Amino acid sequence: MKLGVYNAILHDRSLPEALKVVADLGLTGIELNSGGFLPAVHIPTFDDILVSDAARDDFLGLFEGTGVEIAGLNANGNPLHAKQEIREKHAEDIRRSIRLAERLGQTRLVTMSGLPGSDATAKYPNWIVNAWNSAALDVLDYQWGVAADFWRETDRLAADHGVKVALELHPQNIVFNTRDVRKLVELTGATHVGVELDASHLFWQQMDPVAVVRELGELVFHAAAKDVRVNPETAKLYGVLDNGFRRLDPSEPRTNLGGDEWANEWPKPAAWDFVALGKGHDTAYWTEFLRALHEVDPEMRVNIEHEDVELGRIEGLEVAAKVLRDADRALQESLA
């Protein structure tokens, strides 16, 4: 397996400094933001790289001798958003990222499937999670039509550039579980759209990431190492769909998600939390996770995503990296 870090947690430092952090963790890859919800902080010459071989070579030269290589691009966003401003920006970021990936010799782009509004007049996305009434299925029929049109076209672009687009099974997206993945592929005939297997979003949905990898097989293109801890005392009161988020004031630090949309503060107390590897599931579990990925592709990229608010940036990466390295070591020993 090829182990690395998703760079969002390292946006507070320069690319050379981020590469040193990754190398010091004993890991060999860095997944780079290239647009969507987050800016391409570590690709400041993005536009130049698209048209200039010299700019491309200068950028790639930053990795020489570091022991760390690019481990995919990431343009997570909502390319189907009801608001034209956000939809067009995030969709174009995906298209540009596909072209950039080819320029950089990359074959994997991580993003999200997106989520439209309820109909053509909607102002906001509408996430249907329990379609027990006929009107909800009417909404889903509309949304799947929008999604199929976009991803059919995007699949053709990805194929033309030799890039596979890996969708994160994330909440507030039309594709968030195994059934949805199959449906999107069937509707579009996609050959270059599949899954980024981020275990964290499966855990809180009560899915088993190992079983999902084995079910989807070669549709799994890429993976994220990110854990979840379910907090039983809170979960039994509010459930895993608890909406106790707090709107952050403009005077507080907050992350823009496009247009005038911002990330909210996590519920307190929370039914579940994103945590560093090992705090939700032990090393033995992550060994089996890597084993399932290895069965699909022994060279699979598996990148740590750190969002554990109980641990600092580097501290959290260190905790996760140790668990991931130990799991990989256990896997290799079992395969020997």
N, C-alpha and C positions, 0 to 999 in steps of 0.2 A: 504494500500500500504506500501511497505518497501522502505524507502528512504535512499540513500547513496551517495558516491562520488567515481568516477573513479580515481585511485591513481596517474596517470601520472603527474599531476600538483604538487604532493607532493613528487616527487622523489628527491627533494633537501634536504630531512630530513629523519631520521630513521623511521622505521615502528612504534615504540612506539610514536614518536612525531607526525606522521601522524594520528594515531588513536586518539590522543588527539584533533587534529584539527577537525576531523570528529565529535567526541563527543561534542565538544564545539559549533558546528554548529547546534546541536540538531538533528543529523542524526544517523542512527544505522548501516550502512553498508559501506564496502570498497571493491571495485572491484580491483583486483590485476593484474598488468601486469605479464604475464608468458612467454613472448617471442614475436617473430615477429619483427616488426619495432623497438620496445623498449625492453630493457633488463628487466629481472625479479628482479629489484632493491630490492624489499621488500620480496623476497623469496630467500635469499642467500643460503639456505640449500636444494634447489630444488632437486638435485640429491640424497641427503641422504633421503629425505622424501619419494621418490619413493620406497626405499628398506628397510627403517628402521622405525619401529613403534615408537621407542624412539625419533627419529628426528622429526617425524610427531607430536607426542604429545608435544614435546618441542616447536615446532612452534605454534601449536594451543594454547598452554599455554600463548603466548604473548597477546592473545585477552581476556583472562579471566579477569573479573572485569572492563573492559574498557567501556562496554556498546555498543561496536561496534563488528560486526561479519563480516566474509568474505561474500561478496555479489557477487560471481562469479569471474571467471578468464578472462583475456583478452590477446589474442595472435594475435592481428591485424597485418596482413602482406600480402604478395602475394605468396601463395603456388603454383601458376601456372605460375610464372615468366618465361620469355624466357631464362633468365640466370640460368644455372644449379646451380651455387653457391647460389644464393638467393632462388630459388625455393625449393631446397632440405632443406635448413636451415629453411625456414618458414613452410614448410610442416611438418618437423619433430617437430618443436616447437608446432604445433597444436596437433600432436599425443601425444607428451609428456605431453602437458597441459591437454588432456583428461584423461590420466592416473593419473596425479597429482590431478585433480578435484575429481576423485573417492577417492583417498587417503585422501583428506581433507573434504570429505563429501559434496562436491559441485555438483550441477546438471546442471550448466550453464557455457558454455565457449563462449565468444564473439570473433569473428574474422571476416575476410572478405572473399568473395567468390574467390578472386584472378582474375588475368587477364593474359592470355597467349599472345604470340606474334601472328603475322598474319598467321604464318605457322611454320612448324617444323624447318626451317632454320633461323628463326628470331632471332635477338639479343636483341630486346626490346619489352615490352608489347605494344599492339595496341588497343586503346579504340575506338570502333566504336560507335558514338553517333547519326549518321544520315545516315542510310544505304539505301540511295536512289538509289545506283547503284548496279548492280549484283555482282561486285567484292567484295563489302563490305559484302554482304550476304554470299559469299564464305568464307570470313574470319570468320564471325560469326559461320558458320557451323563447321569450324575447331575448333574454340575456345570452342563452346558448347560441342563438343565431348571430348576435353581435360578436361573441367570442370566436365562433367558428370562422367567420369571415376574416377577422384579424389574424388568427393563428394559421389559417390556410395560406394567406399571403406571406406571413412572416416565415413560415416553414420553407417556402420556396426560396426566399432570400437567404435563409440560413444554409440551405442545401447548396445554393450557388457559391457560397463563400466557405464551404467546408466546416461549418460551425454547428454544434449541437446545442440547442437552447434547453436549459434545465430549469423547470418550474418548481419553485418552493411551494409546498402544500401548506399555505398560510391562511389564517382566518381572514375574513372579508375579501376573499377571492372566489371566483366561481369554481375553480379547481382546488379542492382542499382535502380530497381523500382518494383512495384507490379507484373507486367506481368512476369518479370524475375524470381521472387520468385516462382510463379506457375510453370513456365517452368522447373526450376531446380528440383523441387519436382516431377514433372511428368516424367522427364527423368531418375531420379535416383530411384524413389519409396521410397524416404527418409522418415523415421519416426522420426529421431532425428536431422534433420537439418531444421532450420526455421530462424526467424528474430530477430535481436536486433533493436528495433524501435527507432533509433536516429532521432528525429524530424528535426534536423538542415539540414541534406542533402535533406530532402523532401521539406523544405521551399524554398531553392534556386532553386529547380527544378519546383517550382510552384505547388507542390502537397500539399494535406491537410493531415497531420499526423493523425488526428482524423478519417478521412474517410478511410485511409489506415489500421489503426488498425481494424476498423470494417469490412473491406473487407477481411483481412487476418485471423482474428479471432485467433484460437488456434495455428496458425503458428507463432504468436508473442510470443516469449519465454522470452524476457528481454527488457529493455528500457533504453535510455539515455536521460537525461534532458539537452538539449543544444539548444540555440536559434540562430536565424539568423536575421540580419537587412539588408534589401535590401535598397541600397542608390539610390533613384530614378534618381537623376541628372546624376550619373555615369552610372547606368544600362541602361538608355535610349540611351546612346552613345555607350557603349561597349557590353551590354548584359551580361547575367549571365555566359556565357562560355568564358569570357575574359581571355586571356592568357598572361597578362602583368606582369608575375612573373619575379623576378630578381635572377640570379644565385649568391649565396653567395660565397665569397672568402674563401679559406681555413683558412685565418687568422681571420675570423669572427666566432662567435659562430653559430654552425649549427648542425642539427640532422641527423645522419646517418640512412638510410633506408635499408641498406643491400648492401654488395659489395662496389662499388664506387658510390653509389647513395645517394643523400642528399636532404633534404627538402629545397625548395626555399623560398625567401622572397615574401610575399603576394603582389599583385598589389597595387600600390598607384597612384591615388585614386582607391578604390575598388568598384566594382559594388555591392558587398555584403560582409558582415563580420560576423564571428562567434562572438556572444555577449552573455553576461550573461542573464539568464532568466529575462524577463520583459523589456529588451531593444529592443526586436523585437516584442514580443507578450505579452499581459498583463496577469495578474493573472487569469482573467476569462477564457482566452484561455487555460492556463495550467490546470485549473480545469477540463475543458472538455477533455483534453488530458488524465488526470488521470482517468476520468470517463470511457473513452473508454477502457483503460487498465484494469480497475477494472472489467469491463464486461467480459473480457477474463480470468483474474486471479486476485482475490482480494489480493493475496500475491505477485503480480508482483514486482520484483526488479526494481527500477527506480533510476539510479545513475547520479549525476551531472558530466558533462564533461566540464571543464573550459578551454577555449581557447580565452578568450576576452583579446586582447592585450592592451586595454585601462584601464584595471584594474589589480592590483597586484594579486598574487596567492591567498592570504587569502581574500583580499577585494572582488575579483570576486566570490569566494565560498560563502562568506557571503551574497552578493547580490542575488545570485542564490538560496541559501538555504532558505532565507526569502520568496521568491516568491513560491518556491516549498512547503514549510511548509504551507503557507497561502492557496495555491491551495488545498492541501490535507485536510486542516481543512474545507474549504468550501465544498469539496466533502463529507466529513464525516457528516457534518451538513445536507447536502441535502439528505443523505441516511438514516438519523435517523428517 
